[in-house]
Amino acid sequence: MTQARLRTGQIGEALACDLLTRSGQRVLARNSRTPAGEIDVVCLDGATLVFVEVKTMRAGARSGPARPELAVGPRKQQRIRRLARAWLAEASPPRYDSIRFDVVGVTLDPYDSLVSINHIPNAF
């Protein structure tokens, strides 16, 4: 991954965590590595454990979907579910009653400023 893409992803994840925190969620983990891969964000929303996939893109980018959150298709959803199982097997999460999978799409301008952010709770 190029440095520019890595930076774009880091900015998007920071903005997503800020949004989730302002909405009352507690961020438990960011960029959590498991043997199966990396989970972007894990939160606690009341008694619900939330696994969040963050997709960030630049405004005017010619490749990919028009909205970054649309890039989380069935294959990616299946992978995120596997990552969540791996995370649960390794981590000691606080008590929770249910699990949810959210997606946050972030669009930035060429100067790293936020253009739009879209949080989709219970996306899949």
NORWO-V650870 format. One record per residue. N is the residue number from 1. SS is DSSP state (H for helix, E for strand, - for the rest). PHI is phi as a letter, one per 20 degrees, with the letter a starting at -180 (none if undefined). OMEGA is omega in radians with two decimals (none if undefined). Layout:
N_SS_PHI_OMEGA ; N_SS_PHI_OMEGA
This chain:
1_-_none_-3.14 ; 2_-_f_3.11 ; 3_H_g_-3.13 ; 4_H_f_3.13 ; 5_H_f_3.10 ; 6_H_f_3.13 ; 7_H_f_3.12 ; 8_H_g_3.12 ; 9_H_f_3.13 ; 10_H_f_3.11 ; 11_H_f_3.13 ; 12_H_f_3.14 ; 13_H_f_3.10 ; 14_H_f_3.11 ; 15_H_f_3.12 ; 16_H_f_3.13 ; 17_H_f_3.10 ; 18_H_f_3.11 ; 19_H_f_-3.12 ; 20_H_f_3.12 ; 21_H_f_3.12 ; 22_H_f_3.12 ; 23_-_e_3.05 ; 24_-_o_3.12 ; 25_-_e_3.10 ; 26_E_d_3.13 ; 27_E_f_3.14 ; 28_E_e_-3.09 ; 29_E_b_3.02 ; 30_E_c_3.12 ; 31_E_l_-3.10 ; 32_E_f_-3.12 ; 33_E_e_2.98 ; 34_E_c_3.08 ; 35_-_g_-3.12 ; 36_-_e_-3.11 ; 37_E_q_-3.03 ; 38_E_d_3.04 ; 39_E_d_-3.08 ; 40_E_f_-3.07 ; 41_E_b_3.00 ; 42_E_c_-3.10 ; 43_E_c_2.97 ; 44_E_d_3.12 ; 45_E_d_-3.00 ; 46_-_m_3.12 ; 47_-_d_-3.12 ; 48_E_d_3.05 ; 49_E_e_-3.01 ; 50_E_d_3.02 ; 51_E_d_-3.02 ; 52_E_d_3.01 ; 53_E_e_-3.14 ; 54_E_d_3.08 ; 55_E_d_-3.10 ; 56_E_c_3.07 ; 57_E_b_3.09 ; 58_E_e_3.07 ; 59_-_f_3.12 ; 60_-_n_3.10 ; 61_-_f_-3.02 ; 62_-_e_-3.12 ; 63_-_d_3.10 ; 64_-_n_-3.10 ; 65_-_f_-3.13 ; 66_-_f_3.12 ; 67_-_c_-3.03 ; 68_H_g_-3.11 ; 69_H_f_3.12 ; 70_H_f_3.14 ; 71_H_f_3.14 ; 72_-_e_-3.12 ; 73_-_e_-3.08 ; 74_H_g_3.14 ; 75_H_f_3.12 ; 76_H_f_3.11 ; 77_H_g_3.13 ; 78_H_f_3.12 ; 79_H_f_-3.14 ; 80_H_f_3.08 ; 81_H_f_3.09 ; 82_H_f_3.11 ; 83_H_f_3.13 ; 84_H_f_3.10 ; 85_H_f_3.12 ; 86_H_f_3.14 ; 87_H_f_-3.14 ; 88_H_f_3.14 ; 89_H_f_-3.07 ; 90_H_e_-3.01 ; 91_-_e_3.02 ; 92_-_d_-3.08 ; 93_-_f_3.03 ; 94_-_f_-3.14 ; 95_-_g_3.11 ; 96_-_b_-3.13 ; 97_-_d_-3.10 ; 98_E_b_3.12 ; 99_E_c_3.13 ; 100_E_c_3.08 ; 101_E_d_-3.14 ; 102_E_d_3.01 ; 103_E_c_3.03 ; 104_E_c_3.07 ; 105_E_d_-3.11 ; 106_E_c_3.05 ; 107_E_d_3.14 ; 108_E_d_3.01 ; 109_-_e_-3.11 ; 110_-_f_-3.10 ; 111_-_d_3.10 ; 112_-_m_3.09 ; 113_-_e_-3.12 ; 114_E_f_3.03 ; 115_E_e_3.12 ; 116_E_b_3.06 ; 117_E_b_-3.07 ; 118_E_c_3.12 ; 119_E_d_3.11 ; 120_E_d_3.08 ; 121_-_f_3.09 ; 122_-_l_-3.04 ; 123_-_f_3.11 ; 124_-_b_none
